[in-house]
Amino acid sequence: MSIGESTLLYLSVFLLTCLSTGLAEKNINRKKNNKAVFYSALAVFIPSLLAGVRGDTVGRDVLEYAVRTFDYAKQSTSFSQMQELSGEPIGYNILAYVTSWFFDDTGYFLFGSQFMVVLPVYIVAYKNRKEYPMWLVMCCYMFLFYNGSFNVMKQSVSSAFILLCYCYLKEKKYVPATITFILAFAFHFSAMFGLLFILLSRVVSGKHALASRITLVLVFLFIVIFLKNISQYLLSSGIMPEKYTRNIDAVFNMDKHVYLRIKGFNKHVFMDWIFRTLLVILPPISVIRVKRDIDENANIVAILGFVFYTYVLVAFSTAYGGRISMYCDFFWMLTVPALEKSFSQRSLPEKVAADTVIVGFLGIYWFLWIMLHGMSGSNHFVFRF
């Protein structure tokens, strides 16, 4: 499909997803449970379906990871054999193995992978419905992360569950928080970095003593500045899996052929950095101006991710830091919707205008970065049938 046709297809799915979410929230508020469940299921099913019917070339990593893992699942006579052949995280292997029991087409596995991202995001939207409209949280996901999840599949699942883990920690529900973290870790080893960012934000914010907050900030800065040395220690100790060892080694040794290595000035990466800056600074500035609240911890996590990404970008000439800061980037779904609070919404036209500005901003980022630049390799959609 052309860029224009693909754009219309994606926007249609985004619209249907947000519309279904809005109808679900409306029926939740009216306590019409059956309708609420129906529209909620629809909101999760629609984006998962599009992911499942895409061709194996839509998303850079589909052939490398999804197709290969699913083929191993079909060929193996036991899960242990499949695990040995694949070498992928156990959660991803379980999903592939179970899917292969019932279906022969990789599309069903792609559907399942996307479902495991959208479902926790939708639950996050539900949990924060008193702060922001559910559809706006889902809209942030669709524009900022949906296409990326066609490529970075395992870590997208992991990041979504880390975000949900944060919501449970905020509610002091430690058992479901533990379960969601285990699920995140099962899909990607780097989930421990996501938890680290959350714990750091909780210590830095709130009622903790100023000395403790300063100490934690200094520890974070120390980790960032000496990232190369710390990583080399982890590698030499055999703590990290071989695959991550190769990737980190390539980044720190300045291998010219490493994934996402930047040579000279890259206007696309610079544009992405500018948008990241705006996504981090606009929400807190806008709500402070009108004396409204924003989730302090979520905002801190987003800032920490931005600092980490920027440091790796400048120090090592690679955007690969985004693979770790992605856990923090998902928190934009809890901060960007706060922009709505900075608008006067005393009438329907004012509310529509406010939402239009926010959605328009997200849409510009999505169209420039995803559709025109083709960062996720999903800008030319192809059906698998």
C-alpha positions in Angstrom: 0.0 0.0 0.0 1.1 3.6 -0.6 1.9 6.0 2.2 -1.5 7.7 1.6 -3.5 4.5 1.7 -1.6 3.2 4.8 -2.1 6.5 6.5 -5.9 6.3 6.0 -5.9 2.7 7.2 -4.1 3.5 10.4 -6.1 6.7 11.1 -9.3 4.6 10.6 -8.1 2.1 13.2 -7.0 4.9 15.5 -10.4 6.5 15.2 -12.4 3.3 15.8 -10.2 2.4 18.8 -10.6 5.8 20.4 -14.4 5.9 19.6 -14.9 2.4 21.1 -12.9 3.5 24.2 -15.0 6.6 24.6 -18.2 4.6 24.3 -16.9 2.1 26.8 -16.1 4.9 29.3 -19.5 6.5 28.8 -21.2 3.2 29.6 -18.9 2.6 32.6 -20.0 5.9 34.0 -23.6 5.0 33.4 -23.0 1.6 35.0 -24.2 -0.3 31.9 -21.7 -3.1 32.3 -22.6 -5.3 29.4 -22.2 -2.4 26.9 -19.0 -1.3 28.7 -17.5 -4.7 28.3 -18.5 -4.9 24.7 -16.9 -1.6 23.7 -13.9 -2.3 25.8 -13.4 -5.6 24.0 -13.8 -3.8 20.7 -11.2 -1.2 21.7 -8.6 -3.9 22.4 -9.6 -6.1 19.5 -9.4 -3.6 16.7 -5.8 -2.6 17.0 -4.8 -6.2 17.7 -6.6 -7.4 14.6 -4.7 -5.0 12.3 -1.5 -6.1 13.8 -2.5 -9.7 13.2 -3.4 -9.3 9.5 -0.2 -7.5 8.6 2.3 -9.1 6.3 5.6 -10.3 7.6 7.4 -7.3 6.1 5.4 -4.7 8.2 7.7 -4.1 11.1 11.5 -4.5 10.8 11.8 -7.3 13.4 8.9 -9.5 12.3 10.9 -11.9 10.1 13.8 -11.9 12.5 11.9 -12.6 15.7 8.2 -13.3 15.3 8.3 -15.6 12.2 11.4 -17.4 13.4 10.1 -18.0 16.9 6.7 -19.2 15.7 8.4 -21.6 13.3 10.5 -23.0 16.1 7.3 -23.4 18.1 5.6 -25.4 15.3 8.7 -27.6 14.8 9.3 -28.4 18.4 7.9 -31.5 20.2 8.2 -29.9 23.6 8.5 -26.4 25.1 12.0 -27.1 26.4 13.1 -27.9 22.9 11.5 -24.8 21.5 13.1 -22.7 24.3 16.5 -24.1 23.5 16.2 -23.4 19.7 14.7 -20.0 20.1 16.7 -18.4 22.8 14.0 -15.7 23.2 12.5 -14.6 26.5 10.3 -17.2 28.2 7.1 -15.1 28.0 7.5 -14.6 24.3 8.2 -18.3 23.8 5.2 -19.4 25.8 3.0 -17.1 23.7 4.3 -18.5 20.5 4.2 -22.1 21.7 0.6 -21.9 22.9 -0.5 -20.1 19.8 1.1 -22.8 17.6 -1.2 -25.4 19.3 -4.2 -23.9 17.6 -3.0 -22.1 14.5 -0.5 -22.5 11.7 -0.3 -18.9 10.6 2.1 -16.4 12.2 -0.6 -13.8 12.0 -2.3 -15.2 15.1 1.0 -14.9 17.0 1.3 -11.3 15.8 -2.3 -10.7 17.0 -1.5 -12.2 20.4 1.7 -10.1 20.7 -0.3 -6.9 20.1 -3.1 -8.0 22.4 -0.5 -8.3 25.2 0.4 -4.6 24.6 -3.0 -3.1 24.1 -4.7 -4.8 27.0 -2.5 -3.5 29.8 -2.5 0.0 28.2 -6.3 -0.1 28.2 -6.3 -1.1 31.8 -4.1 1.8 32.5 -6.5 4.1 30.7 -9.4 2.6 32.8 -7.5 3.2 36.1 -6.8 6.8 35.3 -10.2 7.6 33.9 -10.9 10.1 36.8 -7.9 12.1 35.7 -8.1 12.0 31.9 -10.6 10.7 29.3 -9.8 7.0 28.6 -9.9 7.7 24.8 -7.1 10.3 25.1 -4.8 7.9 26.9 -5.5 5.3 24.1 -5.0 8.0 21.5 -1.5 8.7 23.0 -0.7 5.1 22.7 -1.9 4.8 19.1 0.0 7.8 17.8 3.2 7.4 19.9 3.7 3.7 20.3 1.4 1.6 18.2 3.4 1.4 15.0 6.6 1.0 17.0 5.1 -2.1 18.6 5.0 -3.7 15.1 8.8 -3.6 15.3 9.9 -3.7 18.9 7.3 -6.4 19.8 8.7 -8.0 23.0 9.8 -4.8 24.6 6.5 -3.1 23.8 4.7 -5.9 25.8 7.3 -5.4 28.6 6.9 -1.6 28.6 3.1 -1.8 28.8 3.2 -4.1 31.8 5.8 -1.9 33.5 3.3 1.0 33.1 0.6 -1.1 34.6 2.9 -2.2 37.4 3.4 1.5 38.2 -0.4 2.0 38.5 -0.7 -0.9 40.9 2.2 0.4 43.0 0.6 3.8 43.1 -2.6 2.1 44.4 -0.4 0.1 46.9 -1.6 -3.2 45.3 1.7 -5.0 45.6 0.6 -8.5 44.6 -0.8 -7.5 41.1 2.2 -5.1 40.8 4.6 -8.1 41.3 2.7 -10.2 38.8 2.8 -7.5 36.2 6.5 -7.0 36.7 7.1 -10.7 36.3 5.1 -10.6 33.1 7.2 -7.6 31.9 10.4 -9.4 32.8 9.3 -12.6 31.1 9.0 -10.7 27.8 12.1 -8.7 28.0 15.1 -8.8 30.4 15.5 -5.0 30.4 12.2 -4.7 32.3 14.4 -4.4 35.4 15.5 -0.9 34.1 11.8 0.1 33.9 11.3 -0.9 37.5 14.5 0.9 38.5 13.2 4.2 37.0 9.9 3.8 38.8 11.5 3.1 42.2 13.9 6.1 41.7 11.0 8.4 40.9 9.1 7.3 44.0 12.1 8.1 46.3 12.9 11.4 44.6 9.3 12.7 44.8 6.9 13.1 47.7 7.7 13.6 51.3 11.2 12.2 51.4 13.9 14.4 52.9 15.7 16.8 50.5 19.0 15.1 51.3 17.7 11.7 50.2 16.2 13.2 47.0 19.5 14.9 46.1 21.4 11.7 46.9 19.2 9.6 44.6 19.5 12.2 41.8 23.3 12.1 42.1 23.3 8.3 42.0 21.2 8.4 38.8 23.6 10.9 37.3 26.5 8.7 38.4 25.0 5.7 36.7 24.3 7.6 33.5 27.8 9.2 33.3 29.6 5.9 34.1 27.2 3.8 32.0 30.0 2.4 29.9 32.0 1.2 32.9 29.0 -0.2 34.7 27.8 -2.1 31.6 31.3 -3.5 31.0 31.2 -4.9 34.6 27.8 -6.5 33.9 29.1 -8.0 30.7 32.3 -9.4 32.3 30.4 -10.8 35.2 28.1 -12.7 32.8 25.0 -11.1 34.4 23.5 -10.0 31.1 22.4 -12.4 28.3 24.7 -12.8 25.3 22.4 -10.9 22.9 22.5 -7.8 25.1 26.3 -8.3 25.5 26.8 -7.9 21.8 24.5 -4.9 21.5 26.0 -3.0 24.4 29.6 -3.9 23.3 28.8 -2.5 19.9 27.4 0.7 21.2 30.3 1.4 23.6 33.0 0.4 21.2 31.6 2.8 18.7 31.1 0.2 16.1 30.2 2.1 12.9 27.7 -0.6 11.9 25.8 -0.8 15.1 22.0 -0.5 15.0 20.9 3.1 15.1 24.4 4.5 14.9 24.3 8.2 13.8 26.9 9.5 11.4 27.1 13.3 11.4 23.9 15.4 11.8 20.8 13.4 11.3 17.7 15.6 10.8 15.3 12.8 11.6 16.9 12.0 14.9 17.1 15.7 15.7 13.4 16.1 14.9 12.6 13.2 17.2 14.7 14.7 20.0 12.8 18.0 19.6 9.4 16.2 19.9 10.7 14.3 22.9 11.7 17.5 24.5 8.2 19.0 23.9 6.5 15.8 25.2 8.5 16.0 28.4 8.3 19.8 29.2 4.9 20.9 27.8 2.6 18.9 30.2 4.2 20.1 33.5 4.6 23.6 32.3 1.0 23.8 31.0 -0.6 22.5 34.2 1.6 24.7 36.5 0.5 27.7 34.5 -3.2 27.0 35.3 -2.4 25.6 38.8 -3.5 22.1 38.0 -2.1 18.8 39.1 -0.1 16.2 37.2 1.2 12.8 38.3 4.5 13.8 39.9 6.1 10.4 39.8 5.0 9.7 36.2 6.5 13.1 35.2 9.8 12.3 36.9 10.0 8.9 35.1 9.4 10.7 31.8 12.2 13.2 32.6 14.6 10.5 33.7 14.1 8.7 30.4 14.7 11.8 28.4 17.9 12.5 30.3 19.1 8.9 29.7 18.2 9.0 26.0 19.9 12.4 25.5 23.1 11.3 27.2 23.4 8.1 25.2 22.6 10.1 22.0 25.3 12.7 22.7 28.0 10.5 24.3 27.8 7.5 22.0 26.3 8.8 18.8 23.4 6.4 18.8 19.7 6.5 19.4 19.9 3.0 20.9 19.3 4.5 24.3 15.7 4.7 23.3 15.5 0.9 23.8 15.9 1.6 27.6 14.2 5.0 27.8 11.2 3.3 26.1 10.0 2.2 29.5 10.0 5.9 30.6 8.5 7.0 27.3 5.4 4.9 27.9 4.7 7.2 30.8 3.8 9.9 28.3 0.4 8.2 28.4 0.0 9.5 31.9 1.5 13.0 31.4 0.6 14.1 27.8 -3.2 13.9 28.5 -2.7 16.5 31.3 -2.3 19.1 28.5 -6.1 19.0 28.4 -6.2 20.6 31.8 -4.5 23.7 30.6 -7.4 24.6 28.3 -10.6 26.2 29.3 -13.4 23.7 28.6 -16.5 25.5 29.7 -18.4 24.7 26.5 -18.4 21.8 23.9 -16.6 23.9 21.2 -13.8 24.7 23.7 -13.5 21.1 24.7 -13.3 20.0 21.0 -10.7 22.7 20.3 -8.6 21.5 23.3 -8.7 17.9 22.2 -8.0 18.9 18.6 -4.8 20.7 19.6 -3.5 17.7 21.5 -4.5 15.1 18.9 -3.1 17.3 16.1 0.2 17.6 17.9 0.4 13.8 18.4 -0.7 13.3 14.8 2.1 15.6 13.4 4.7 13.6 15.3 3.3 10.3 14.1 3.0 11.3 10.5 6.5 12.8 10.3 8.4 10.2 12.3 6.4 7.0 11.5 4.8 7.5 8.1 7.3 9.8 6.3 10.5 8.7 7.9 9.3 5.1 8.3 11.1 4.5 11.6 9.2 1.3 12.6 9.1 -0.1 9.0 5.3 -0.1 9.1 4.5 2.9 7.0 3.8 0.8 3.9 1.1 -1.6 5.2 0.7 -5.0 3.5 -2.1 -7.5 4.3 -0.9 -11.0 4.8 -3.8 -12.4 2.7 
